[in-house]
Amino acid sequence: MKTTRKVLALLLALMMTAALCATAFADGGTCTITVNKAKENETYKLYKLFDLSVDDPSAPTAFTYTVTTEWKDFFKTGAGAAYVDVAESGTVTPKEGFIDAAALAVSASAALDGKTVASTQTATGNTVEFSGLDNGYYLITSSLGTLAMIETTPQSSAVTIEDKNPEDTIEKSVKEDSTGSYGATNDAEIGQQVEFKSIATIEPHTRNVKIHDTMGDGLTFTDGSIKIYVGTEVNESNLLAADNYEILGTPENSDTFTIVIKDEYIATLTAETKLTLTYTATLNGSAVTFTSSSETGETVWRYTINAQENKTVITYGDQQSVESKTSTTTHKLEILKYANGDKSKRLAGAKFQLKNAAGDVVKLSAMQDSANYRVDPNGNVDTFTTVAGQNIVIWGLDADTYTLVEVEAPDGYNKANDVTVTVSNQDNTVAEVENKAGNTLPSTGGMGTTIFYVVGSILVIGAVVLLVSKKRMNTAE
């Protein structure tokens, strides 16, 4: 009789448990798990690892955990065996020292292949709620890499946790060649190679991590220049193994290039990890653009320097992204050629070369009118000639030191000395070069011949006087 009563009591307890929280996600379950500080549009998933039964649903004093069928191998012979012992019946006993639920969450998250997702919710705000649950021990994951172990019991049927929202970030910089330092901006000459660096911070367990890079039209990406290093030290010994990432053959959207950091690699990370990405691009002629207008029947050309943006975006999870930008610009030099101190009149016909700090002639291409030139490493202009009424303008220079060399002066003028000029990053540099008229030599019939006659006459008179004086001295003797 006593045995029968015990059996009935046990059945009643099981019925009450079933009434309180029925089979996972079946109608009638009353337990809920709420995730606060969720990221909007991200996907959160729930996996049930253990079922829970109690001796008294209203005032439980004994708890029995039973591993779910598909998780049994994980806890009996897999990584989960480090945390619990599983009896043949499936009941679970925590091992001594099992206090680190976060470690179990990491181990379990690595074994999700083939496991049933108990519930999937997409955050429409900053809160996600899983409802209709029965008592048990659950793993929560998200597309952001969220990992949490949570338990529902008759005494705690409405559980709330806060998502720590691990966030991947990226910080981009560009090298200024004059200082060797990296920052948000730099100056460059058209044709010059520009070095970029992006440092991505990857959180453990994040998913779907991609690095997107988009360059302005004035930058030409150098194919094959991408290198990725683990940490912030750019050292060949720190290179990330190529099988841990993929450079997409067809970049996504409008990307210049797209890099996928593989989930399998991120799954191995146990702490925040920095990846340093380096690559190069060349500043091209599109850094200087031009437009035209018709004024008083003549075409007028206007030129503009366009700072070239390079934007890097790291995306992760379902819809999270962080971006960072740099700007590369170039500059101009105006050359005012005048004569004999009169700067109001531009002297035409002087031929110049422009040399860089290394002493090399800067190659140029003529632009749409005779007063404007653009730096062009493949250009066919070695010398340029000044024109009347206008300054010559050279576009596409670095903020650096250059030398103007006059190779041929206009007719009637002497060549000017070389002029060293430092191009300002304010685009207001004007190099003033003066020519002076040559001296006029004396001509026949002028004062130049008269002097010879005068000197000759004096010499003749002196000779006559000397001769007469000598004769008188001889007569007297």
FINUVO-658858 format. One record per residue (C-alpha): residue in one letter; x, y, z. Coordinates in pm, whole numbers, padded with zeros to 5 digits, always signed. Last residue first. Layout:
N
aXYZ;...
//
This chain:
477
e+12542+11873-07768;a+12260+12124-07803;t+12162+11972-08134;n+12123+11618-07977;m+11894+11746-07700;r+11684+11930-07954;k+11644+11608-08154;k+11533+11410-07847;s+11267+11663-07753;v+11124+11660-08104;l+11096+11275-08100;l+10931+11262-07754;v+10679+11527-07851;v+10595+11339-08172;a+10551+11008-07982;g+10323+11166-07726;i+10109+11320-08003;v+10073+10976-08167;l+09980+10806-07836;i+09722+11070-07757;s+09572+11037-08102;g+09542+10659-08066;v+09365+10691-07729;v+09116+10936-07874;y+09054+10728-08187;f+09006+10409-07984;i+08764+10582-07750;t+08564+10703-08046;t+08509+10346-08167;g+08310+10237-07854;m+08133+10570-07830;g+07934+10470-08133;g+08035+10428-08489;t+08048+10036-08465;s+07821+09891-08186;p+07859+09859-07806;l+07711+09542-07641;t+07356+09549-07502;n+07315+09374-07157;g+07065+09078-07126;a+06713+09132-06990;k+06645+08985-06646;n+06427+08684-06580;e+06236+08637-06255;v+06085+08317-06112;e+05811+08333-05849;a+05699+07991-05718;v+05341+08005-05592;t+05224+07761-05325;n+04862+07802-05214;d+04749+07438-05217;q+04726+07431-04834;n+04945+07119-04828;s+05230+07348-04925;v+05479+07264-05199;t+05834+07349-05091;v+06023+07542-05359;t+06383+07540-05479;v+06447+07782-05767;d+06733+07722-06011;n+06890+08046-06133;a+06718+08235-06412;k+06837+08217-06771;n+06923+08551-06930;y+06668+08729-07142;g+06654+08857-07501;d+06478+08554-07640;p+06299+08364-07366;a+06519+08151-07138;e+06584+07782-07192;v+06644+07506-06937;e+06498+07691-06640;v+06516+07441-06352;l+06240+07447-06092;t+06330+07237-05786;y+06087+07044-05566;t+06043+06996-05190;d+05742+06806-05059;a+05366+06818-05005;d+05325+06573-05293;l+05233+06694-05639;g+04927+06617-05854;w+04874+06940-06048;i+05137+07171-06202;v+05001+07518-06276;i+05166+07768-06517;n+05065+08121-06434;q+04879+08311-06700;g+04899+08627-06916;a+05156+08505-07164;v+05256+08142-07158;t+05537+07955-06985;t+05680+07645-07151;f+05690+07294-07010;t+05968+07038-07015;d+05967+06663-06973;v+05620+06604-07117;n+05551+06252-07247;g+05366+06120-06942;n+05401+05769-06805;p+05475+05882-06449;d+05201+06147-06495;v+05194+06468-06294;r+04931+06695-06441;y+04987+07008-06647;n+04798+07336-06684;a+04880+07656-06877;s+04839+07529-07234;d+04481+07410-07190;q+04306+07076-07145;m+04586+06903-06958;a+04941+06839-07072;s+05098+06529-06919;l+05396+06542-06687;k+05708+06350-06587;v+05895+06489-06288;v+06267+06507-06362;d+06467+06323-06096;g+06678+06515-05846;a+06577+06303-05546;a+06376+06594-05403;n+06175+06615-05725;k+06269+06799-06041;l+06048+07027-06249;q+06181+07123-06591;f+06133+07463-06743;k+06113+07647-07076;a+06058+08023-07076;g+05852+08144-07374;a+05606+08376-07207;l+05666+08631-06935;r+05363+08705-06722;k+05317+09075-06664;s+05202+09208-06327;k+05516+09076-06162;d+05729+09357-06307;g+06075+09322-06149;n+06273+09289-06473;a+06082+08992-06608;y+05803+08761-06489;k+05725+08390-06457;l+05473+08295-06189;i+05472+07918-06141;e+05179+07764-05954;l+05221+07435-05767;k+04938+07192-05693;h+04856+06928-05433;t+04757+06567-05365;t+04520+06403-05120;t+04474+06074-04940;s+04190+06033-04690;t+04135+05753-04442;k+03819+05586-04320;s+03686+05349-04052;e+03368+05146-04045;v+03182+04924-03798;s+02910+04681-03900;q+02640+04461-03750;q+02373+04304-03973;d+02373+03928-03928;g+02677+03869-03712;y+02982+04052-03836;t+03076+04330-04073;i+03406+04515-04075;v+03411+04822-04297;t+03716+04986-04455;k+03686+05315-04640;n+03958+05472-04854;e+03871+05827-04946;q+04063+06013-05214;a+04081+06390-05170;n+03971+06544-05499;i+04183+06822-05647;t+03982+07034-05887;y+04052+07191-06227;r+03848+07449-06414;w+03864+07494-06789;v+03723+07797-06969;t+03602+07759-07326;e+03566+08089-07506;g+03247+08243-07642;t+03221+08507-07376;e+03239+08233-07116;s+03181+07870-07207;s+03228+07624-06925;s+03458+07331-06865;t+03513+07076-06593;f+03824+06910-06459;t+03934+06631-06224;v+04255+06571-06029;a+04274+06257-05812;s+04163+06078-06128;g+04527+06083-06236;n+04625+05794-06012;l+04736+05746-05652;t+04867+05391-05627;a+04737+05136-05376;t+04895+04927-05104;y+04804+04655-04852;t+04825+04579-04481;l+04575+04403-04249;t+04652+04370-03880;l+04443+04117-03686;k+04374+04175-03318;t+04237+03901-03095;e+03998+03919-02799;a+04032+03594-02609;t+03974+03221-02653;l+03998+03213-03031;t+03964+02872-03195;a+03606+02938-03308;i+03736+03244-03493;y+03940+03017-03717;e+03646+02791-03804;d+03428+03095-03860;k+03656+03201-04146;i+03767+03560-04178;v+03619+03657-04515;i+03800+03931-04707;t+03630+04156-04962;f+03812+04374-05216;t+03742+04698-05400;d+03394+04666-05258;s+03092+04791-05454;n+02867+04497-05360;e+03079+04197-05262;p+03415+04136-05419;t+03437+03863-05687;g+03742+03645-05624;l+03677+03671-05253;i+03989+03692-05039;e+03955+03400-04799;y+04071+03357-04441;n+04209+03095-04203;d+04358+02881-04482;a+04611+03155-04557;a+04780+03122-04218;l+04789+03458-04043;l+05136+03608-04073;n+05309+03671-03741;s+05653+03539-03841;e+05653+03781-04134;n+05633+04071-03893;v+05390+04359-03889;e+05333+04371-03513;t+04973+04450-03421;g+04858+04097-03350;v+04805+03814-03597;y+04914+03946-03938;i+04720+03973-04263;k+04884+04060-04595;i+04719+04209-04903;s+04948+04329-05182;g+04843+04073-05444;d+04671+04324-05668;t+04774+04683-05594;f+04455+04887-05565;t+04433+05194-05787;l+04331+05508-05598;g+04182+05812-05769;d+03848+05639-05822;g+03798+05623-05445;m+03866+05299-05262;t+03631+05052-05092;d+03746+04783-04849;h+03521+04521-04688;i+03637+04298-04402;k+03410+04006-04324;v+03318+03826-04001;n+03021+03591-04032;r+03023+03488-03667;t+03159+03608-03336;h+03270+03331-03099;p+03574+03515-02961;e+03590+03888-03033;i+03789+04013-03330;t+03963+04350-03322;a+04061+04458-03672;i+04367+04676-03733;s+04375+04831-04080;k+04693+04950-04253;f+04740+05134-04581;e+05051+05215-04784;v+05036+05456-05079;q+05234+05404-05398;q+05312+05728-05584;g+05193+05775-05941;i+05027+06107-05861;e+05219+06258-05573;a+05105+06191-05219;d+04971+06355-04906;n+04837+06168-04603;t+04535+06144-04376;a+04395+05939-04084;g+04732+05843-03940;y+05038+05626-03988;s+05396+05750-03943;g+05688+05727-04184;t+05737+06104-04159;s+05755+06215-04524;d+05586+05895-04644;e+05261+05957-04458;k+05122+05607-04408;v+04747+05545-04400;s+04527+05434-04110;k+04218+05220-04045;e+04068+05106-03717;i+03833+04809-03707;t+03589+04679-03448;d+03423+04351-03349;e+03162+04385-03079;p+03084+04138-02801;n+02724+04208-02709;k+02728+04144-02334;d+02375+04008-02365;e+02188+04051-02042;i+01999+03764-01882;t+01641+03726-01764;v+01475+03410-01632;a+01103+03350-01586;s+01044+02999-01450;s+01272+03035-01154;q+01113+02839-00872;p+00978+02573-01106;t+01317+02567-01275;t+01473+02730-01582;e+01847+02721-01632;i+02080+02932-01845;m+02414+02877-02016;a+02531+03170-02226;l+02720+03228-02547;t+02682+03537-02768;g+02886+03509-03085;l+02720+03793-03270;s+02505+03550-03471;s+02365+03439-03139;t+02393+03150-02897;i+02194+03042-02590;l+02258+02706-02425;y+01986+02565-02205;y+01936+02362-01886;g+01580+02252-01824;n+01230+02326-01709;d+00978+02363-01990;l+00965+02645-02236;g+00668+02828-02388;s+00862+03149-02430;f+01196+03263-02567;e+01213+03643-02549;v+01455+03879-02725;t+01499+04241-02621;n+01686+04534-02774;g+01445+04573-03062;t+01333+04341-03340;a+01574+04072-03221;t+01536+03758-03428;q+01432+03443-03241;t+01514+03078-03303;s+01394+02798-03078;a+01492+02443-02986;v+01766+02424-03245;t+01834+02055-03286;k+02197+01952-03294;g+02357+01828-03618;d+02657+02058-03586;l+02639+02237-03252;a+02955+02085-03105;a+03180+02390-03083;s+02907+02581-02901;a+02906+02308-02636;s+03271+02364-02550;v+03225+02741-02528;a+02911+02708-02318;l+03088+02463-02088;a+03361+02719-02032;a+03101+02983-01951;a+02935+02748-01701;d+03252+02747-01493;i+03161+02597-01156;f+03224+02228-01218;g+03476+02166-00939;e+03345+01825-00846;k+03164+01681-01142;p+02797+01761-01191;t+02574+01451-01187;v+02353+01385-01489;t+02083+01123-01540;g+02093+00950-01875;s+01988+00609-01751;e+02337+00479-01823;a+02467+00746-01590;v+02622+01069-01718;d+02902+01236-01525;v+02940+01611-01569;y+03190+01884-01660;a+03488+01722-01828;a+03255+01477-02003;g+03119+01772-02202;a+03420+01759-02433;g+03303+01427-02576;t+03258+01080-02431;k+02952+01095-02207;f+02858+01461-02231;f+02892+01498-02607;d+02756+01147-02666;k+02437+01229-02472;w+02367+01562-02645;e+02131+01414-02906;t+01930+01224-02646;t+01880+01503-02397;v+02080+01470-02076;t+01870+01410-01766;y+01885+01641-01466;t+01714+01543-01142;f+01641+01804-00879;a+01535+01739-00519;t+01394+02000-00279;p+01112+02136-00488;a+00841+02344-00323;s+00551+02383-00567;p+00692+02147-00828;d+00775+01880-00568;d+01028+01609-00645;v+01179+01784-00942;s+01248+01700-01309;l+01490+01879-01541;d+01577+01806-01904;f+01933+01878-02007;l+02105+02024-02316;k+01829+02236-02473;y+01955+02463-02750;l+01830+02821-02799;k+01916+03046-03091;y+01944+03424-03125;t+01953+03599-03462;e+02056+03965-03488;n+01819+04226-03631;e+01851+04451-03325;k+02130+04363-03086;a+02008+04227-02753;k+02046+04441-02445;n+01806+04210-02261;v+01762+03839-02330;t+01445+03693-02182;i+01400+03323-02102;t+01047+03204-02041;c+00883+02910-01863;t+00510+02849-01901;g+00493+02542-02125;g+00129+02478-02226;d+00185+02414-02596;a+00506+02224-02658;f+00826+02427-02663;a+01015+02174-02454;t+00783+01917-02305;a+00555+02076-02049;c+00646+02330-01788;l+00400+02366-01499;a+00157+02101-01615;a+00439+01858-01684;t+00586+01928-01344;m+00245+01879-01187;m+00205+01550-01373;l+00550+01440-01263;a+00463+01521-00904;l+00136+01333-00931;l+00316+01034-01078;l+00565+01041-00793;a+00286+01065-00538;l+00102+00778-00704;v+00416+00564-00693;k+00473+00651-00331;r+00111+00565-00248;t+00144+00232-00426;t+00457+00149-00228;k+00285+00233+00096;m+00000+00000+00000;
//
